[in-house]
Amino acid sequence: MNNILLIAGNELRRLFKSPLAWIILAVVQFLIAMFFYLLIQQYAQPANAGQGITAVVVSGMYQIAGVIMLLVSPLLTMRLLTEERRSGTIKLLFSSPLSITELILGKYLGITAFYGLMLVMISLMPAALLFGTPLDLGQITAALIGLILLMSSFAAIGLFISSLTSQPGIAAISTFGVLFILWIINAAGTNSSEGTAAVFAYLSLLTHYNNLLNGVFNSADVVFYCLVSLLFIVLSIWRLDAERSFG
Amino acid sequence: MESEILIEASELSRSYGQQRAVENVSFNVHRGEILGFLGPNGAGKSTTMQIISGIVAANHGSVSIAGHDINDTPKKAKQHIGFLPEQPPLYLDLTVDEYLHFAAKLRGLRGSELSEAVTISKQRCGLEQSGSRLINNLSKGYKQRVGIAQAIVHSPSVIILDEPTSGLDPIQIREIRDLMRELSEDHSVILSTHILSEVQSLCSRVLIINQGNIVLDQSIQNLQGDQNNPDSIIIGLHNPPLPEELLGLDGVMSVENISENTFRVNFEEGIDATQSIIKKAVKQDWGLYKLNPDDNSLELTFMRLTQGDDPSQMTAANLEQDNEDTHNE
């Protein structure tokens, strides 16, 4: 456990040493604030009378946040292992009393902690609404859980892909491709039979997120994200282990 | 008295795809020993060092560090290893202090023990003034020092250094050599290098590896021979005679032309012909201006083992052959 925290701490520290993390935080905050403002404008239109502010503004904002994270996450995960390889620091880690599982879990924990921070900053905006109006806190909690689960599965997928290459650029674009396919895979089933459509819909990262955004807390959705994260963490461990033995 | 064996490598083999990098390599290193690892580029030095430090797994064979097998109990074994790869494994965006603290924590040091260890290793590598500097802004030599500091911060019993003196200036090289001598008192050190004189001045044992196989494993004393009873000397003559005149002297086995006026004279076994060469040189007015003991035996051995026989060697037999050829023309 100590080792996992050590790796996670080192990861976070180095993230904040690079301008990339700060700029990503700033840009994400700015973009989401813009959408937040537009959503409030939209809510204020007389045509939308009768809809709850939580459904329109808060869920709408988290929906956008999910899409923005889809674009930004590959940039944050691309250097997780590629950079260790390029700079040779992976040799320091491999020659230290540290198991590969601890290394991967530490990396995952580090990047997830960063995502958690982003989430807190984003959530300050809907929290500001609490001064003026009551909100459906249940729905917000479900949406928050959804977003953190979504982001941690992005992190696991990105971590695995960064274990495959030593080029950050390749890791970033491949991660983006994989995330995007998993995002829209439900569209692939629209013209097929009901059973096939259900499978594709189940595989989509988006469908499960939408459920949670609407305040439907279904444990199947939570388990889905946990399984995705677990799968890619295990694959990353295997990949590094194989590199040691066969690479 | 035999001291404790700290590294035990037996029958290591490793291939990358079809490429055999290391084949059936076995050796032991005792406490207090500095083992010099020599070999041409691509001979398998780095691979062997990486296998010993647990970065790469061997296809066959086993490594045990201070009694712990690196595959069965990797955490215990790796606690005793400090490794400096060819390219120092540095996080360029950290400061020297942050980096060394991280490296020490990785090896399980905590609390006051930790800061003490970092201070000592900085002192040993001459980094006292650089603690708060960003590693990225350091010069190559200083980066190398940080790499060494990282390898010794937890005072491991086994220190493995892959070309530790590359990129350092002569003063730093001397400092690092002194440091390694100091470290070897109660640790064992493996170092790979291209610089033969470094091995000669530093190591107690030499391991030459060629095409993945160990071709020589000998203590440096055996290799350098008895300095009081040399096998060969280097002489410089202003008016050099024909080589056969030198060959004609008692006890001279072969003569090698190093440059126009300098020769390496190899003696027959057990005979020191130095005296007779000097007498003859004075008598014949050869203009003897230089007479050096030959400390190139390591270089010769290295060349012979890694490239086959040295072609510039002229022995008495083939010299006669050459002469006959010229007469016949």
Interface residues (C-beta under 8 A of the other chain):
Chain A: N3 L6 N10 R13 R14 K17 S18 S87 G88 T89 I90 K91 L92 L93 F94 S95 S96 P97 L98 S99 R244 S245 G247
Chain B: Y16 Q50 S53 G54 I55 V56 A57 P74 K75 K76 K78 Q79 I81 F83 P85 Q87 P88 P89 L90 Y91 L92 D93 L94 E98 F102 A103 K105 L106 R107 G108 Q150
